[in-house]
Amino acid sequence: MRPPFARGARRRRGFSLLEMLAVMAIVALLAGMAGQFTRRPSPRLRVESAMRSLCVALRTTRMRAISMASEQALTIDLHRKAFFSPAIATTALPGDARIEFSVSERERSGPSRGAISFFPDGGSSGGVVSIGLSGARAEIAVNWLTGATRCVLH
């Protein structure tokens, strides 16, 4: 009597060339993707991302001031390298970036903390924020009369 595995066609052992090539292609694809996830974004990309986040936060805070008919302020904390307002959660800025801001003395609450206030009519207290990192620089300017935010990447 023959063993059960010997009945019919002989069983193959191992893998075919096609199976090995498919596995190698999947491993190569995963290795290529892993390199992208471990690499740190360029300084220009990090500055642009921070600029866009701050611009959206400023515009959102202005819209909230208009819609709620009450003064709303976006606060920038240089010590923590973050910004926040009633309209948005605390958002971090790049820790190694050079951040400078210019706001009115009335809006300063310390040497490293200040705010840009928006009023129900759409106007603001105005201000300028500059974010720099390894040669990349962004400037965010808020017009005091109209409250319009201008964001420029240099």
Buried (B, 14 or more C-beta within 10 A) or exposed (E): EEEEEEEEEEEEEEEEEEEEEEEEEEEEEEEEEEEEEEEEEEBBEBBBBBBBBBBBBBBBBBBBBBEEEEEBBBBBBBEBBBBBBBBBEEBEBBEEBEBEBEBBEEBEEEEBBBBBBBBEEBBBBBBBBBBBBEEBBBBBBBEBEEBBBEBEEE
